[in-house]
Amino acid sequence: MDILKKLPLLLCAPLLTACYTDFEPKIDSAPVLCMNAVIDAGEEFTVQLSHSWRYDDYEAYKADHTVTDGTVDVYADGNPVCRATYSEWTETDAYGAERKRSGYLIPYKPQAGQEVSLRACSPKYGTADAVVTIPFEPLTGTAQVDKTVEVNNYLFEDDPYGGSYAYQYFHISMNIKLPVNDRSGINEYFQLAWEAADCSNEDVDFNCGNPEFDMEPIFSEHIDALETVFASDAWGFTVFSDNSFRGSSYPLHLMFRNISLHRVSAEPDDSLPDGCYMRLILFSLDRNLYNWYMYDWHESESFVGMLGSIGLAENTTSYSNVSTRAGLVVARNRSVIEISL
């Protein structure tokens, strides 16, 4: 199937043998205010302001385009909430590492169902507006899990302290069925993520790998027949909508075949350590974030995207819900499902 993916490029090759000429496209290139923000339900958030620049200004690619002299006004359901100015601060993560942060920190926690409006103003670049609705928490049922575990023990008797220890390798396959329940009367959009969580008191190395993406057809719902012919696929893509199960429930099928756990212990113990679990995160997305994921997939993986990579059918703008057509303001909510090993 890989040859089919390259066939359009081969057919278009004769078109690329002509001469090149410089021309001025009829695109307004005056700098405008760019606004970006990801709003999570129930959490404070940060807005980033920058500005656009002309496409052939190569020096601008190296410059810092952060706008620091602006303001951001926040409204919830039409009511003013706060005004933020640019600031810089330091955050410390769970491991004690410090990271410098900057932007327009919004000390407000939007709730599900609220309409949040942002208006950014800059003395030099004008104003930018965006409106998002905070999605509701996704509804899920009880996950059904079937798993198999293989254990390999490697015993080492030459411990430098005069004892022995065992190096254990657990290979785990996990078949998960997670019901996703749709709310009646509204369109919902989802994204699945996962991570390994180690809360045990033992010396372990835990990795949950990736699921078999092609085993869950809903991850490919956005791929039409033409894209299938040209071997487009949804590997790594876990965004989907409720189009196929509106008002009902969908059994999301996840097969993890390469979950691995390494442990060093004083003696072999074939039981899995307590405190290790897989965390599934099901996000509900607002329409703007879903649209951006669709745009991004079509730009990088679709037939039209492949043509654009060689200079044919290339988009002149990206997806944006900001009034200046520069930036993206999106919202999401989440449900977390923890599956113990």
C-alpha positions in Angstrom: 0.0 0.0 0.0 3.0 2.3 0.5 3.4 2.6 -3.3 -0.1 4.0 -3.6 0.8 6.8 -1.2 3.7 7.8 -3.4 1.8 7.4 -6.7 0.3 10.9 -6.7 3.7 12.5 -6.2 5.1 10.5 -9.2 2.2 11.6 -11.4 2.7 15.2 -10.4 6.5 15.2 -11.0 6.3 16.4 -14.6 4.5 19.5 -13.4 7.5 20.4 -11.3 9.9 20.6 -14.2 8.9 24.1 -15.3 10.7 27.3 -14.5 10.2 29.3 -11.3 9.3 32.9 -11.0 8.9 35.3 -8.1 5.5 36.9 -7.6 3.6 38.9 -4.9 0.5 37.0 -3.7 -2.5 39.1 -2.9 -2.4 38.4 0.8 -2.6 41.1 3.5 0.6 40.8 5.4 0.2 43.6 7.9 1.1 42.3 11.4 -1.9 41.3 13.6 -2.3 40.3 17.2 -2.1 36.5 17.7 -3.8 34.9 20.8 -3.4 31.3 22.0 -4.9 29.6 25.1 -6.0 26.1 26.2 -8.7 26.3 28.8 -9.3 23.3 31.1 -12.5 23.2 33.0 -12.1 24.1 36.7 -8.5 25.3 36.3 -6.8 28.7 35.9 -5.2 29.2 32.5 -2.7 31.3 30.7 -3.1 33.3 27.5 -0.2 33.9 25.2 -0.1 37.0 22.9 2.3 37.4 20.0 2.0 38.9 16.5 2.2 37.7 12.9 5.0 38.6 10.5 5.5 38.7 6.8 6.2 35.3 5.2 9.4 36.3 3.5 10.9 38.2 6.5 13.5 35.6 7.3 15.0 37.6 10.2 11.6 37.5 11.9 11.9 33.7 12.2 14.6 34.2 14.8 13.0 37.1 16.7 10.9 37.0 19.8 7.3 37.9 18.8 5.8 38.0 22.3 3.6 40.9 23.0 4.2 42.1 26.5 2.4 45.5 26.6 -1.2 44.2 26.1 -4.2 43.4 28.2 -6.6 40.4 28.2 -10.2 40.9 29.4 -12.1 37.8 30.4 -15.9 37.4 30.3 -18.0 34.5 31.5 -21.5 34.2 30.1 -21.2 37.9 29.1 -20.2 39.1 32.6 -16.7 40.7 33.1 -14.5 38.5 35.3 -11.0 40.0 35.2 -8.3 41.8 33.3 -4.8 40.3 33.0 -1.5 41.9 32.1 1.8 40.2 31.1 3.8 38.6 33.9 6.7 36.2 34.5 6.9 33.5 37.2 8.5 30.3 38.2 6.7 26.9 38.7 8.1 23.9 40.5 7.0 20.5 39.4 6.4 17.3 41.5 10.1 16.4 41.2 11.3 19.8 42.5 12.5 21.1 39.1 11.8 24.8 38.4 10.6 26.1 35.1 10.2 29.8 34.1 6.8 30.7 32.7 5.4 33.8 31.2 2.2 35.1 29.7 -1.2 36.5 30.8 -2.2 34.5 33.8 -6.0 34.3 34.3 -6.9 33.8 38.0 -10.3 32.3 37.1 -11.6 28.7 36.9 -14.2 28.3 34.2 -16.9 25.7 34.7 -18.6 23.3 32.3 -21.2 24.9 30.2 -20.0 28.4 30.5 -19.3 30.6 27.5 -15.9 32.2 28.0 -15.0 35.3 25.9 -11.5 36.7 25.6 -10.6 40.2 24.3 -6.9 41.0 23.9 -5.7 44.5 23.2 -2.3 45.8 22.2 -1.4 49.5 21.6 0.6 48.4 18.4 -1.2 45.4 17.0 -4.9 46.2 17.8 -7.4 43.8 19.3 -8.2 40.0 19.0 -11.4 38.3 20.2 -12.3 34.6 20.7 -15.2 32.8 22.3 -15.4 29.2 23.5 -17.9 27.1 25.4 -16.4 24.9 28.2 -17.5 21.2 27.4 -19.0 19.0 30.0 -17.1 16.1 31.6 -17.3 13.0 29.3 -19.5 10.3 30.6 -18.0 6.8 30.8 -19.1 3.4 32.1 -17.1 0.8 34.0 -14.1 -0.4 32.0 -13.9 -4.2 31.3 -10.3 -5.4 31.4 -8.8 -8.8 30.3 -5.1 -9.1 30.8 -2.3 -11.7 30.4 1.0 -11.5 32.2 4.3 -13.2 31.3 7.2 -13.1 33.8 10.9 -13.6 33.2 13.2 -13.8 36.2 17.0 -13.3 36.0 18.8 -14.2 39.3 22.1 -12.6 40.0 24.1 -14.1 42.9 27.2 -11.9 42.8 25.7 -8.9 44.6 28.6 -6.5 45.7 27.1 -6.6 49.2 27.4 -10.4 49.5 23.8 -11.3 48.7 21.7 -11.9 45.6 19.0 -10.1 43.7 16.5 -10.8 41.0 15.8 -8.7 37.9 12.3 -9.3 36.8 10.6 -8.5 33.4 6.8 -8.5 33.2 5.3 -8.4 29.7 1.6 -7.5 30.0 -1.2 -7.5 27.4 -4.3 -5.7 28.3 -7.6 -5.7 26.4 -9.9 -2.9 27.5 -13.5 -2.1 26.7 -14.5 1.4 27.9 -18.1 2.5 27.3 -18.3 6.1 26.2 -21.8 7.6 26.8 -23.1 10.4 24.7 -25.3 13.3 26.0 -28.5 13.8 24.2 -29.2 17.1 22.4 -25.5 18.2 22.0 -22.7 17.4 19.7 -19.7 16.0 21.5 -16.1 15.5 20.5 -13.5 13.4 22.3 -9.8 12.6 22.5 -8.2 9.7 24.3 -4.8 9.8 26.1 -3.0 7.4 28.4 -0.1 7.2 30.8 1.7 4.8 33.1 1.5 5.8 36.8 3.9 4.3 39.4 2.9 4.9 43.0 4.6 1.8 44.4 7.4 1.7 47.0 9.5 -0.6 44.9 12.3 0.0 42.3 10.2 -0.5 39.1 10.3 0.8 35.5 6.8 0.9 34.1 5.8 1.7 30.5 2.4 1.1 29.0 3.3 1.6 25.3 0.7 2.4 22.7 -2.6 0.6 21.8 -3.3 -1.1 18.5 -4.8 2.0 16.7 -6.2 0.0 13.8 -8.3 -2.2 16.1 -10.6 0.7 17.0 -12.5 1.9 13.9 -13.8 5.1 15.4 -10.3 6.6 15.3 -10.6 6.4 11.5 -14.0 7.9 11.1 -12.6 11.0 9.5 -10.9 9.1 6.7 -13.0 8.8 3.6 -12.8 6.3 0.7 -10.4 8.4 -1.4 -8.0 8.8 1.5 -8.1 5.0 2.1 -7.2 4.4 -1.5 -4.1 6.5 -1.1 -3.2 4.6 2.1 -3.9 7.4 4.6 -4.3 6.0 8.1 -5.0 7.1 11.6 -2.0 5.7 13.5 -1.5 7.8 16.6 -4.8 9.7 16.1 -7.3 9.3 18.9 -9.8 12.1 18.2 -13.4 11.2 17.4 -16.9 12.5 17.5 -20.3 11.2 18.6 -21.6 11.1 15.0 -21.9 7.3 15.0 -23.5 6.9 18.5 -25.4 10.2 19.1 -27.6 9.9 22.2 -26.4 6.4 23.0 -23.2 4.6 24.1 -20.1 3.4 22.2 -17.8 0.5 23.5 -14.3 2.0 22.9 -11.9 -1.0 22.3 -8.3 -0.6 23.3 -5.7 -3.4 23.0 -2.3 -2.7 24.7 0.0 -5.5 23.7 3.4 -4.2 24.9 3.0 -3.1 28.5 6.3 -3.6 30.3 7.4 -3.5 33.9 10.9 -4.1 35.2 11.6 -4.7 38.8 14.7 -5.4 40.9 14.0 -7.3 44.1 15.8 -9.3 46.8 14.2 -12.5 45.6 11.9 -13.5 42.6 8.2 -12.7 43.2 5.8 -13.3 40.3 3.1 -11.0 41.7 2.8 -7.6 40.2 3.7 -4.7 42.5 1.0 -2.8 44.2 0.6 0.9 43.2 1.2 0.5 39.5 -1.7 1.3 37.2 -2.6 2.6 33.8 -4.4 6.0 33.6 -6.8 6.5 30.7 -7.7 10.2 30.1 -10.8 10.8 28.0 -11.1 14.4 27.0 -14.2 16.2 25.8 -13.2 18.8 23.3 -14.9 22.0 22.2 -15.7 22.3 18.5 -12.7 24.6 17.8 -10.2 22.1 19.2 -11.8 19.3 17.2 -11.7 21.4 14.1 -8.0 22.1 14.6 -7.2 18.4 15.0 -9.0 17.7 11.8 -7.1 20.5 10.0 -3.8 19.3 11.4 -4.5 15.7 10.3 -5.5 16.7 6.7 -2.4 18.9 6.4 0.0 16.2 7.5 -1.6 12.9 6.5 -4.2 13.3 3.8 -3.9 13.2 0.0 -4.2 17.0 -0.2 -1.6 17.4 2.5 0.8 15.3 0.5 0.3 17.5 -2.5 0.8 20.6 -0.3 4.2 19.2 0.9 5.5 19.4 -2.7 4.0 22.9 -3.3 0.6 21.9 -4.8 -2.8 22.6 -3.2 -1.1 24.2 -0.2 -3.2 26.1 2.3 -2.4 29.8 2.8 -3.9 29.9 6.3 -4.3 27.5 9.2 -7.4 26.9 11.3 -8.1 29.7 13.8 -11.1 30.8 15.8 -9.5 34.2 16.7 -11.0 37.3 15.1 -7.6 38.2 13.5 -7.3 34.7 12.0 -4.1 34.2 14.0 -4.0 31.9 17.0 -6.3 29.4 18.7 -8.4 29.5 21.9 -9.8 26.1 22.8 -11.4 24.4 25.8 -11.6 20.9 27.1 -12.8 18.8 30.1 -11.8 15.3 31.2 -12.6 12.0 32.9 -9.8 9.9 34.3 -10.1 6.1 34.6 -7.4 4.3 36.6 -6.8 0.6 35.9 -4.7 -1.2 38.4 -2.2 -3.8 37.2 
